[in-house]
């Protein structure tokens, strides 16, 4: 009579061998069923097992040709998409941030030459050119012939896939700057812990051909109330706060951006107007720029560029 399972279904000859094997004695290794490897029914079973294990295994990083473009976007934590044209402004058009611009430029130049360089956190007032500076510095370094230096943008939502991106880039000969714009973490977000190990402190460390630049409106990348809550509720407040703010310590460069004065704002407008050759009288340019900033309730590089865009549109001119 053919052996059957608990549900009454007939067992295959191989499963019958397994179920009919004598019980192992305590402390003895389990008996090994003698199933002939040449059995035609066993080979398909082994093939299905191997295919299932292959599906469960993490995918190996796909080779990427970084010579396809000068900049890429890391999409969905899976692949690098080439960027045909980077949206940026020239470094000379950025006003009021001369000191931090020179620091970041020097740091990037050293990295492009193969010398030691630091990860950088650009933090501070919104609209003051943090992300524009990263893109402008990248262009300047390549224009100076120190590259080719590749700019890789990773979105905040994909930051947990940063280890995979580092694994992909570590196998390339090109030097790469990973750029994350508007990096910050909320109360229930714990992905900052994995980022800490990736930047510094992990067993593998950051690949020698990779640098990490991030921009944020927050100096410590976390809301103030999140840090203050740790002070008030933790058993050991000082240790809890240290654990929260230690992420920003992984950045060797802290570059602060602060609100600009009216004089600097008007200089920004003037530089943009001259760069795009807008035919407008200086007094009109000043008057309308101040009115624009008043209606916006802010003065910044972003506000200045938005005004110039509006002015060029009213003049019927394209910003080439």
PLY file of the C-alpha trace (Angstrom):
ply
format ascii 1.0
element vertex 320
property float x
property float y
property float z
element edge 319
property int vertex1
property int vertex2
end_header
0.00 0.00 0.00
1.38 3.43 -0.98
2.15 5.72 2.00
-0.16 8.68 2.47
0.10 12.10 4.21
-2.02 13.30 7.12
-4.47 14.78 4.60
-4.81 11.49 2.81
-2.83 12.44 -0.30
-0.41 9.87 -1.71
3.24 10.69 -1.05
5.83 10.77 -3.79
8.48 8.03 -3.65
11.06 10.53 -2.35
8.84 11.89 0.43
7.87 8.33 1.29
11.53 7.51 1.83
11.91 10.55 4.10
8.82 9.78 6.18
9.62 6.09 6.48
13.18 6.66 7.68
13.79 5.36 11.20
13.81 7.89 14.02
17.24 9.10 15.03
18.60 8.12 18.41
19.05 10.99 20.93
22.35 12.72 20.29
22.94 10.97 16.98
22.96 12.80 13.64
19.75 12.39 11.63
19.86 9.60 9.07
20.49 10.62 5.47
17.87 9.25 3.11
19.34 7.41 0.20
17.70 9.07 -2.78
19.32 8.34 -6.12
20.59 11.63 -7.62
19.89 10.36 -11.10
16.18 9.94 -10.40
14.32 11.99 -13.06
11.76 13.23 -10.48
14.44 14.64 -8.15
16.20 16.93 -10.62
13.14 19.16 -11.30
12.59 19.41 -7.53
16.17 20.55 -6.97
15.80 23.02 -9.83
12.72 24.58 -8.21
14.54 24.83 -4.87
17.53 26.53 -6.51
15.25 28.97 -8.35
13.43 29.85 -5.11
16.72 30.51 -3.32
17.84 32.66 -6.25
14.70 34.78 -5.95
15.20 35.24 -2.20
18.85 36.27 -2.54
19.51 40.06 -2.71
20.28 41.21 -6.25
23.90 41.93 -7.01
24.72 45.50 -8.05
24.37 46.01 -11.77
27.41 47.46 -13.53
26.92 51.11 -14.48
28.69 53.15 -17.12
29.41 56.48 -15.44
30.79 57.86 -18.69
27.23 58.20 -20.04
26.75 61.56 -18.28
28.28 63.89 -15.73
25.34 63.54 -13.33
22.93 60.75 -12.34
19.84 60.25 -10.19
19.62 57.15 -7.99
16.02 56.06 -8.58
14.02 53.93 -6.20
17.10 52.56 -4.53
17.74 50.42 -7.61
19.37 52.11 -10.59
21.31 55.16 -11.74
19.53 57.26 -14.36
21.76 59.58 -16.43
20.85 63.29 -16.42
21.24 64.84 -19.85
21.41 68.44 -18.57
21.92 69.56 -14.97
19.74 72.46 -13.84
22.17 74.90 -12.21
23.54 78.44 -12.17
27.13 79.52 -12.54
29.25 79.85 -9.43
29.95 83.55 -10.07
26.22 84.33 -9.90
25.92 83.20 -6.27
26.19 86.24 -3.97
26.58 86.60 -0.24
28.09 83.14 0.28
31.64 83.76 -0.91
33.37 82.25 2.14
31.42 78.98 2.29
31.60 78.71 -1.51
35.39 78.87 -1.40
35.56 76.28 1.38
33.36 73.81 -0.50
35.23 74.46 -3.76
38.61 73.78 -2.14
37.30 70.61 -0.48
35.90 69.34 -3.80
39.10 70.17 -5.66
41.14 68.11 -3.19
38.75 65.20 -3.56
38.93 65.36 -7.37
42.74 65.24 -7.14
42.60 62.10 -5.02
43.50 63.88 -1.77
41.67 63.55 1.56
38.41 65.48 1.76
35.44 65.76 4.14
31.74 65.06 3.83
29.90 68.39 3.91
26.61 69.53 5.46
25.24 72.78 4.05
22.62 74.04 6.48
20.71 77.23 7.15
18.25 79.69 5.66
16.07 78.53 2.81
16.66 79.88 -0.65
20.23 81.02 0.01
21.90 78.77 -2.55
22.80 75.57 -0.70
21.86 73.11 -3.44
22.84 75.61 -6.15
26.32 75.81 -4.65
26.82 72.03 -4.75
25.87 71.87 -8.42
27.91 74.97 -9.31
31.03 73.67 -7.54
30.70 70.35 -9.35
30.59 72.17 -12.69
33.54 74.41 -11.81
35.78 71.49 -10.79
35.05 69.66 -14.04
35.59 72.85 -16.05
39.04 73.17 -14.44
39.97 69.74 -15.77
40.21 68.08 -12.35
37.52 65.54 -13.18
35.67 63.86 -14.57
33.85 64.16 -11.25
30.38 62.58 -11.17
27.41 64.04 -9.28
24.95 61.41 -7.97
21.68 62.67 -6.49
19.88 60.47 -3.96
16.42 61.42 -2.76
15.62 61.67 0.93
13.13 58.79 0.59
15.88 56.48 -0.70
18.45 57.24 1.99
18.13 53.73 3.43
19.41 52.41 0.07
22.62 54.44 0.45
24.69 51.34 1.37
23.63 49.73 -1.91
24.59 52.87 -3.85
28.01 52.88 -2.18
28.43 49.23 -3.14
27.69 50.10 -6.77
30.04 53.09 -6.87
32.86 51.32 -5.05
33.38 49.14 -8.11
33.88 52.08 -10.48
37.12 53.99 -11.18
35.37 57.40 -11.20
35.26 59.77 -8.25
31.69 60.59 -7.24
29.94 63.15 -5.06
26.66 61.83 -3.65
24.25 64.71 -3.14
21.09 64.65 -0.98
19.00 67.81 -1.04
16.84 68.83 1.93
17.98 66.00 4.19
16.12 65.84 7.50
14.53 63.32 9.85
11.25 63.37 11.75
10.26 62.06 15.16
9.57 58.44 14.21
12.23 58.18 11.53
15.12 55.89 12.47
16.86 55.73 9.09
19.38 58.28 10.37
21.02 55.48 12.36
21.99 53.58 9.22
23.26 56.81 7.66
25.57 57.35 10.63
27.29 54.02 10.07
27.62 54.62 6.34
29.26 58.04 6.68
31.69 57.06 9.44
31.98 54.26 11.93
30.86 51.30 9.82
33.10 48.29 9.40
33.49 48.89 5.64
33.72 52.66 5.78
33.06 55.06 2.93
34.70 54.09 -0.38
37.73 56.22 -1.22
36.15 57.37 -4.48
32.93 58.66 -2.87
32.10 61.89 -1.01
28.74 62.82 0.55
27.23 66.33 0.41
23.86 67.14 1.99
21.75 70.28 2.38
19.28 70.91 5.17
17.42 73.76 6.83
18.29 72.13 10.18
21.74 72.27 11.68
21.44 68.84 13.32
19.14 67.39 10.61
16.37 66.90 13.18
13.63 69.22 14.50
14.44 71.12 17.67
11.42 69.68 19.50
12.71 66.16 18.79
15.96 66.95 20.59
14.22 68.86 23.38
11.86 65.92 23.92
14.86 63.68 24.56
16.10 66.10 27.21
12.80 66.01 29.04
11.83 62.32 28.80
14.99 60.24 28.57
16.45 58.44 31.59
19.83 59.91 30.79
19.09 63.15 28.88
22.66 63.94 27.87
23.22 60.51 26.31
19.92 60.64 24.45
20.67 64.05 22.97
24.17 62.97 21.99
22.72 60.00 20.10
20.40 62.30 18.14
22.91 65.00 17.17
25.86 62.69 16.51
24.71 62.25 12.91
25.69 65.81 12.01
29.12 65.16 13.58
29.79 62.68 10.76
30.13 65.67 8.43
33.61 67.14 8.60
32.40 70.43 7.10
29.50 72.44 8.51
28.75 75.33 6.17
26.15 77.80 7.46
23.86 79.90 5.23
22.12 82.91 6.77
19.43 85.39 5.61
20.84 88.12 3.41
20.61 91.87 3.76
18.81 94.16 1.35
22.13 95.20 -0.16
23.13 91.61 -0.91
19.68 90.85 -2.29
19.91 93.77 -4.73
23.39 92.61 -5.77
21.92 89.19 -6.57
19.26 90.79 -8.75
21.84 92.96 -10.49
24.11 90.02 -11.30
21.25 88.01 -12.75
20.06 90.99 -14.82
23.54 91.56 -16.23
24.13 87.87 -16.89
20.92 87.53 -18.89
21.36 90.97 -20.51
17.96 92.31 -19.45
17.40 95.81 -20.89
16.10 97.59 -17.79
17.18 100.82 -16.08
18.96 100.41 -12.74
16.41 102.49 -10.84
13.49 100.51 -12.18
15.31 97.26 -11.46
15.94 98.30 -7.86
12.38 99.54 -7.28
10.67 96.49 -8.70
13.08 94.08 -6.99
12.33 95.61 -3.59
8.61 95.51 -4.25
8.87 91.85 -5.25
10.75 90.98 -2.04
8.17 92.87 0.04
5.27 90.94 -1.44
7.13 87.68 -0.82
8.06 88.62 2.73
11.63 87.38 2.21
14.98 88.23 0.65
17.09 85.40 -0.72
18.82 84.15 -3.83
15.73 82.14 -4.74
13.50 85.21 -4.47
15.98 87.21 -6.57
15.98 84.61 -9.35
12.19 84.34 -9.28
11.96 88.12 -9.71
14.36 88.01 -12.67
12.29 85.25 -14.26
9.16 87.36 -13.88
10.90 90.45 -15.24
12.27 88.60 -18.27
8.81 87.22 -19.00
7.29 90.70 -18.91
10.03 91.93 -21.23
9.33 89.08 -23.63
12.84 87.62 -23.31
14.01 84.05 -22.73
16.61 83.23 -20.07
19.23 81.40 -22.13
0 1
1 2
2 3
3 4
4 5
5 6
6 7
7 8
8 9
9 10
10 11
11 12
12 13
13 14
14 15
15 16
16 17
17 18
18 19
19 20
20 21
21 22
22 23
23 24
24 25
25 26
26 27
27 28
28 29
29 30
30 31
31 32
32 33
33 34
34 35
35 36
36 37
37 38
38 39
39 40
40 41
41 42
42 43
43 44
44 45
45 46
46 47
47 48
48 49
49 50
50 51
51 52
52 53
53 54
54 55
55 56
56 57
57 58
58 59
59 60
60 61
61 62
62 63
63 64
64 65
65 66
66 67
67 68
68 69
69 70
70 71
71 72
72 73
73 74
74 75
75 76
76 77
77 78
78 79
79 80
80 81
81 82
82 83
83 84
84 85
85 86
86 87
87 88
88 89
89 90
90 91
91 92
92 93
93 94
94 95
95 96
96 97
97 98
98 99
99 100
100 101
101 102
102 103
103 104
104 105
105 106
106 107
107 108
108 109
109 110
110 111
111 112
112 113
113 114
114 115
115 116
116 117
117 118
118 119
119 120
120 121
121 122
122 123
123 124
124 125
125 126
126 127
127 128
128 129
129 130
130 131
131 132
132 133
133 134
134 135
135 136
136 137
137 138
138 139
139 140
140 141
141 142
142 143
143 144
144 145
145 146
146 147
147 148
148 149
149 150
150 151
151 152
152 153
153 154
154 155
155 156
156 157
157 158
158 159
159 160
160 161
161 162
162 163
163 164
164 165
165 166
166 167
167 168
168 169
169 170
170 171
171 172
172 173
173 174
174 175
175 176
176 177
177 178
178 179
179 180
180 181
181 182
182 183
183 184
184 185
185 186
186 187
187 188
188 189
189 190
190 191
191 192
192 193
193 194
194 195
195 196
196 197
197 198
198 199
199 200
200 201
201 202
202 203
203 204
204 205
205 206
206 207
207 208
208 209
209 210
210 211
211 212
212 213
213 214
214 215
215 216
216 217
217 218
218 219
219 220
220 221
221 222
222 223
223 224
224 225
225 226
226 227
227 228
228 229
229 230
230 231
231 232
232 233
233 234
234 235
235 236
236 237
237 238
238 239
239 240
240 241
241 242
242 243
243 244
244 245
245 246
246 247
247 248
248 249
249 250
250 251
251 252
252 253
253 254
254 255
255 256
256 257
257 258
258 259
259 260
260 261
261 262
262 263
263 264
264 265
265 266
266 267
267 268
268 269
269 270
270 271
271 272
272 273
273 274
274 275
275 276
276 277
277 278
278 279
279 280
280 281
281 282
282 283
283 284
284 285
285 286
286 287
287 288
288 289
289 290
290 291
291 292
292 293
293 294
294 295
295 296
296 297
297 298
298 299
299 300
300 301
301 302
302 303
303 304
304 305
305 306
306 307
307 308
308 309
309 310
310 311
311 312
312 313
313 314
314 315
315 316
316 317
317 318
318 319
